[in-house]
Amino acid sequence: MAAQLIGLAEAMVDMTVQYTTERHQFGRAIGANQALKHHMANCAVKTEFAKPALYRAAYTVSQRPVHADFAVSHAKVAAGEA
């Protein structure tokens, strides 16, 4: 579930970047707006922040499945916030 959420978040960031570079308003790309740049950067950072939690959950499930509950829950929360 966490991997799907992270993949979806990455796709959404990519689609948003593409849209904001193609869409023009008042003679310039809307991606030139600083507020949009900050929002897109925050989304990208949250997505990247969730990846280590996912990797740790996958490692824990494969190596120590008895102790995987916390790692899996953390990955789901981090991915959900991305």
C-alpha positions in Angstrom: 0.0 0.0 0.0 2.8 2.4 0.9 4.6 1.7 -2.3 1.5 2.4 -4.3 0.9 5.7 -2.5 4.5 6.8 -3.1 4.3 5.8 -6.8 1.1 7.8 -7.1 2.6 10.8 -5.4 5.6 10.7 -7.8 3.4 10.5 -10.8 1.3 13.4 -9.5 4.4 15.6 -9.0 5.6 14.7 -12.5 2.2 15.5 -14.0 2.0 18.8 -12.1 5.4 19.9 -13.2 4.6 19.1 -16.8 1.2 21.0 -16.6 2.7 24.1 -14.9 5.4 24.4 -17.6 2.9 24.0 -20.5 0.0 26.1 -19.1 0.5 29.8 -19.8 -1.4 32.7 -18.3 -0.8 36.4 -18.7 2.0 35.6 -21.2 4.1 33.3 -19.1 4.0 29.8 -17.7 2.2 29.4 -14.5 5.2 27.4 -13.2 7.1 30.7 -13.1 4.9 31.7 -10.1 7.0 31.4 -6.9 4.0 30.2 -4.8 3.5 27.2 -7.1 7.2 26.4 -7.1 7.2 26.2 -3.3 4.1 24.0 -3.3 5.6 21.6 -5.9 8.9 21.5 -4.0 7.1 20.6 -0.8 5.2 17.8 -2.5 8.5 16.5 -4.0 10.3 16.6 -0.6 7.5 14.8 1.2 7.5 12.1 -1.5 11.3 11.6 -1.2 11.0 11.7 2.6 8.6 8.7 2.5 10.9 6.5 0.4 13.4 5.5 3.2 10.4 4.5 5.4 9.2 2.3 2.6 12.7 0.7 2.1 13.1 0.1 5.8 9.6 -1.6 5.9 10.5 -3.8 3.0 13.8 -4.7 4.6 12.2 -5.4 8.0 9.5 -7.6 6.5 12.1 -9.6 4.6 14.6 -10.0 7.4 12.7 -9.8 10.7 9.0 -10.2 10.0 8.1 -10.5 13.7 9.2 -6.9 14.2 7.7 -5.5 11.0 4.5 -4.0 12.4 6.0 -0.6 13.4 8.1 -0.2 10.2 5.1 -1.0 8.0 2.8 1.4 9.9 5.5 4.1 9.7 5.8 3.6 5.9 2.0 3.8 5.4 1.8 7.1 7.5 4.8 8.6 5.7 3.4 7.6 2.3 -0.1 8.9 3.2 1.3 12.3 4.1 3.2 12.5 0.8 
